[in-house]
Structures are given as structure tokens and as C-alpha cells.
Amino acid sequence: MAKPITPEGRVEKWKKLWGTPRLLSDSEATDVLEDFIDVFIPNRMEKKFRQFFPTPRAKFGNRFFRDDAVFYTWERTLASLGLQDATHAEVSIVYPSIDAIEGHRLRGETRRSLKDLVVDDWHPACAIAEGGPDKLYIFIEPKMRGCIVLRIGEGDE
């Protein structure tokens, strides 16, 4: 059996805050990552992002993300970031390793904060939160003390 990629203690923490997370299949996790890259990462930086993302303690600069992505501290709730029209959100989160990726799907209330999702900033991860007509694309890198978030609403490109 392969060693889990998701950092230790995450699943237990998510169970308390979100309910039981569902482990995504390899193809589902890959689809989430591809969707994230297509929307969040500029084409000119896609190759570098794929190279850096699975490495521990990789440093990303602003050039890796779309110009309209914004940094938020992790106390911000999903509702305050744009999912206020929904009472619940479905979040897919992906953790990388050099060889593979692992993803989980969580479902919970939009009052949950970014910290409730990423738990800490020791490991890079990307996530997509959906609630109502809006989607949030969320990225965290080690020692970031917050997340970079891109909100895509209905009708946005």
C-alpha cells in the first residue's frame, strides 16, 4: 500500500469540522488539479508550477498566479470570500508529492474558515470550493500564513 500524501492529522481534523471526507480517485484528483491549473495559473507559468508544486518548501511568487488572485489571512470564511449565497460548500483539496497527488472532497457550511480547510501552512495544497454559482480557487504554500484566493462567479471568464 502506498504511503498517504495528505499530511498526518488532516483527515481527523476535517472529520470534526466538515464531516467525513471522501478520498478522491487518482483520476478525480488529477481532474481537480488540472481545473485549478487551467483557471488559476497563467499559461506562461504552467510548466514551472508543475515542476515546483510537488516539491516541499517550494517558494512561489506573484508571477505564478493570475493578477486578480488575492491573498487572505486564513481567518476569512468561505462566505466572506464570495460563497455567501450558499449555506454549504463542497471543497476538493489536493496535496502533491513527487510521484503522485492525493485529493479529498469535503462538504460543510460556508462559515468554515480557510484555516479549517488547510489546517496549517506546512504543506503546499490547492483547493476548489463550490457553493451556489461561485467557485473559489485556493492555494497555500509553506509558511504563507494565509491563502491566495481567486473567486470566479457566474458569467466570469
Residue pairs with C-beta under 8 A, 6 or more apart in sequence:
2 100
4 102
5 95
5 96
5 97
5 100
5 101
5 102
6 95
6 102
6 104
7 95
7 119
7 122
7 123
9 119
10 104
10 119
11 21
11 104
13 119
14 21
14 104
14 106
15 21
17 108
17 112
17 116
18 91
18 106
18 107
18 108
18 112
18 116
19 106
19 107
19 108
21 104
21 105
21 106
22 104
22 105
23 102
23 103
23 104
24 32
24 92
24 94
24 102
24 103
24 104
24 105
26 100
26 101
28 92
28 103
28 105
29 94
29 101
29 102
29 103
30 101
32 92
32 94
32 103
32 126
32 128
33 94
33 96
33 101
33 103
33 126
35 128
36 94
36 126
36 127
36 128
36 137
36 139
37 46
37 49
37 50
39 66
39 137
39 150
39 152
40 65
40 66
40 69
40 126
40 137
40 139
40 150
41 49
41 64
41 65
41 66
42 63
42 64
42 65
42 66
45 63
45 64
48 64
49 60
49 64
52 58
52 60
52 64
53 96
53 124
53 126
54 96
54 97
54 98
54 101
55 98
56 123
56 124
56 142
57 142
58 124
58 141
58 142
59 141
60 139
60 141
65 139
65 148
65 150
66 150
68 150
69 137
69 139
69 148
69 149
69 150
70 148
70 149
70 150
71 146
71 147
71 148
71 149
72 81
72 114
72 146
72 147
72 148
72 149
73 114
73 145
73 146
74 113
74 114
74 115
74 118
74 121
74 145
74 146
74 147
75 113
75 114
75 115
76 113
76 114
76 149
77 110
77 111
77 112
77 113
77 114
78 89
78 91
78 110
78 111
78 112
78 113
78 114
78 117
78 129
78 131
78 136
79 110
79 111
81 114
81 136
81 149
81 151
82 134
82 136
82 151
82 153
83 89
83 110
83 129
83 131
83 132
83 134
83 136
84 110
85 131
85 132
85 133
85 134
86 110
86 131
86 132
86 134
87 109
87 110
88 107
88 108
88 109
88 110
88 131
89 107
89 108
89 109
89 110
89 112
89 129
89 130
89 131
90 105
90 106
90 107
90 129
90 130
90 131
91 105
91 106
91 107
91 108
91 117
91 127
91 128
91 129
91 130
92 103
92 104
92 105
92 106
92 127
92 128
93 103
93 104
93 106
93 117
93 118
93 125
93 126
93 127
94 101
94 102
94 103
94 125
94 126
94 127
95 101
95 102
95 103
95 123
95 124
95 125
96 124
96 125
106 117
108 116
110 131
114 138
114 140
114 146
114 147
114 149
117 127
117 129
117 138
118 125
118 127
118 138
118 140
118 147
121 140
121 141
121 142
121 143
121 144
121 145
121 146
122 142
123 142
124 139
124 140
124 141
124 142
125 139
125 140
126 137
126 138
126 139
126 140
127 136
127 137
127 138
127 139
128 135
128 136
128 137
128 138
129 135
129 136
129 138
130 136
133 153
133 154
134 151
134 152
134 153
134 154
135 151
135 152
136 149
136 150
136 151
136 152
137 149
137 150
137 151
137 152
138 147
138 148
138 149
139 147
139 148
139 149
140 146
140 147
140 148
